[in-house]
Amino acid sequence: MTEKLLDSCDPIDSRQFIIAIKKLADDIGYGSDRSTFLGSGIEYIQSRAYQIGDPIKSIDWKVTARTGKFHVKEYEAPKQMPIYLLIDTSASMTIASTKISKYAAAVRIAGGIAFAALDRISPVGMIGAGGRDLFVKPSLSADRILQWLLKLRSYRVDEPTRVGSQLTELMPILTSRSMIIVISDLHDPTAIPALKLAAQKHDCVALQLIDPIESGMHGAGFVKAREAETGKTGITKNKTRLTDSKLITEEIKKSGIDYLHLLTNEAMAHKLRHFFRSRALLSRGTR
């Protein structure tokens, strides 16, 4: 199928697009510590006996209580984790009831996060979770990331959703702890189980994009709808919609996955900034 330009749902040209994602990067990163904005690679190694001069805040209270002697936690040297942006390019993402589709929002958000991370010397990689072959290894090349973002401004309306399978295929490739950010409408029923498995070894974030028509239909009873990826038409009861952010939150809150839902008709920059800044503060508080 011929690719279509995203401009019908994201009416800005390439130059304006670049300006928009760099502004979003600035907005996301405003006021955040450079070393902890998106997650640092500080890893716990072991606990050892307390020595005079060790900071009180590094005391390992669990080991201290168990042994009766003061112990402190030791960590490996700080390093920046590689960041993988998994972008859902499936057909359901291209549907829009407002001027910007979930797909257009996802590409903008991916660009904003990528440039914010690069500004903090965190290598960024990109993975497509649709029908196209998109796998960019983490790097610090802004030009490489921008090249792929501009290519992603074209889309297709026949792509399946492959969030779960792409996460599953990614796991054996990761040789060290990484940060995985999924940007999707989470229509793939295998996405959350795959995220749960990934979160056992990696720092996982799920950003769910919701079109206002999806959130506004709750409780409407039975609705006739067409599945974007398969083209099948059927009757569904809205109260059991997979896109319900409350159901998603309940499903993943115990899995160590940070989650944020975003409506495409609302401002996103301040929500993303608050979200990542809260993560950074929590990260500092738990070290």
N, C-alpha and C positions, 0 to 999 in steps of 0.2 A: 504494500500500500504506500502511496506517495506521502512523504512527510509534509506536515503542515506547519506554517509559521505560527509561533506562539502569540504574535502580535494581536490577534483578534481577542485574546483573553488577557493580554498584558500589553496594552497599547503604548509602548515606548520603544524607541529605536535602540540599536546596539550601544551607542554612546551614552544614552540616558540610562540604559540597563547597567552599564559599568559604574556610572555615578551612583545609581541607586544601591547597588550591592556594597560599594565601598562606604557609603553613608550608613548603611545598616551595620556594617562591620564596626564602624566607629561608635554607633549607638549601643551595640551589644557589649563592646569592650569598655565603655565609659565607666571610670571609677573602679575597674577591676584590677587586682594585683596581677602583674604580668606573668608571675610564675605559677599562679593557681587558677587562672581564668577558666580553662577548660579541663583542668585535671593534670596533676604532676605525676611523675613516675616514682615518687618516693615510696619505697616498699619496706615493710617490716622484715627484719632479718632474725633477730633473737633478743632475748633479755639477758642481761648480765648483772653482776653484783654492783651495787651503788658505790661510786667513788666520790670523794670530796671534790666539789666543784661542778658535779653533774646538776643540770637544771631540775628543779622540783617537778616541773610539768612533764618531764619525761619518765617519771616513776611508773613502773608497771605494777599497779595496785593488786591485780589478781595474783601475780607470782609472789609479790611481797606478802600477801595474806596467807598464801599456801606454805611458804617457806619460813615465814617469821623474820626474814631479813629483807632489807630494801634492795629492790632490783629496778633497773631502768631499761627502757626499750631502745634498741639500736635499729637504725634505718640505713639503707644503702644510699649512696650519693644521689642528689636530685637529678632528674633527667626528664625531658619532655616526652610524653607518650605519643606515639603515632595516632592520628585521628582518621577514622574511616567514616566517610559520609555515604550512607546507603540511601539512595534517592529512588523513590517509587515512581516509575515512568509508565505505569499501567494505564489502561483505558479509563478506569474510573476516576483517575486523577484529573483528566482533561475536562470533566463535566463542570459547568459553572452556572450559577444562577445570579452571579454578580459580575462586575467588570474584570475580576481576576479569578482564575481557576485555581484549584488545589495544586495543579501541576506548576502553574506560573509562580505561585507562592513558594512551592518547594524549591524551585530553582533559585529564586531570590534568597531564601533562607540559607540554602546550601552555600551560595556565594558569600553571604554575610558572615556565616560561621567560618568558612574557609579563610577569608582574608583576615578575620579577627585572630584566628589561630596562627596564621603565618606571621602576623605582626608580633606574636609572642613566641616565635621560633619553634612552633610545633608543626612537624611534617603532616601534610594532609593528603589523603587518598580519597578517591571517589569510586563508587560502585553503583551500577544501574540495577534496579529491581523490577525490570520489565522484560520486554522481548529483545531489546538491543544489547549488543556486546559493549559494555562499558566497565572497564576495570583499570583505574589509574592508581599505581602504587604511590604510597605516601612520599611526598617530596616537599621541598621548600621553594619550589618554583612557582611563583605567582603567575607567570606567563602560561605555564602548562595548565594550571587550574582554570585560568580565565578562558583559555582555548576550548576546554571541554564544556564550560558553562555556556559559552556562546553557541556551541553545537547543540546543547540541550534545549535551546530556545525553540528548536524545531521538534515537533512531536508527531506521534502516530496515534490513531484511535482504535488499533486492533491488538495492542500489547497485553499479554496476560500479567497477572500480578505474581511476583516471584520473591517476595520479601523473605519468607521462611526458608526457601531453598537456597537463596543467595547467602543468607546468614549461615546455614548449615555447611555450605561449600567453603565459606570464608574461614571457619574455625580451624581446620587443620593447617592453614597457611600461616596463621599468626604464631610466631615463635616467642613473643614476649607480650606482656600485658599491654593492651591497647584500649583506646576509647572508640566505641562504635555509636554513631548517631544515626538512628533510623528516622527518615522524614517521609511520612506515608499517611494515607487515610486508614491504614490498618484493616483493609477489607479482606486481606489474606488470612484465612483461619489458622494457617500454620505459623504466622508471624510471631505471636506471643509465646507459644511453646519454644520456638527457636531462640527468641530473646531471653527467655528464662535460662536456657542452657548456656548461652553466651555470657550471661551475667555472672555465672559461677566462676569465670576466670577473667572477665574483662569488665571495664567500666562502660555500662550501657545506658543510652538515653533514647527515649522514644518521643518524637514530636509528631503528634497526630493532627492532621489537617482536616477540618470539617467544613463543608459548604453549608451556609445557613439553611438551605432547604432540607438538609439532612437532620439538623438539630431541631428544626421547626415542625417536623412531622411526627414527633413522638406523641403517642397516645391517640393517633388519628385512626386507630382500628386497622382494618385490612386495606392494603394498598396494592395496586397493580404496578409492577416495576419491571424494568429491563436490566439485566446484569450486563454491565459495560464490557467486561472481558469476553464473555461467551455469547452475548446477544440473546440469551434465553429470556423469555418473558414468563412471569408467574405472579402469584398472589403471596404477599408476605404480611405478617403482623408486625407492626412497627415497634411494639413494646419489647421485642426481642432483637432489635437491630444491633448488629455487631459494632456499629460506629458510635453507640452510646458511650460517652466519655466516662460516665460513672461506672458502667460495667467494666470498661477497660481498666480504669483506676483500681477497682477492686481486684481485678485479675492479676495485676502486676505489682501492686504495692508491697507485697511480701517477698519479692524476688530480687530486691536490690537494684531495680531499674528506675531511674528518674524519668518522670513522665510529665508532659505538658500538652494540652490540647489547644488548638488555635483555630478560631473561626476566620474564614477568608474575607469576611466583610468588616473585620475589626483591625485596629492598629496592632501590629505584632512586635515592633521594636522594643517597646518598654517591657512587654511580657518576657521576651527572650532575654533582655538585659537582667531583669530581676531574677529570672530562672537560673541563669549561669552564675550570676553574682552570689545567689544563695548557695549554689553548689560549692563555689570557691570558699565561702565563709565556713560551710560545714566541713569541707576538706581540711581547712586549717584548724578547726576546733577539735577534730578527731585524731590529729597526729600526736 
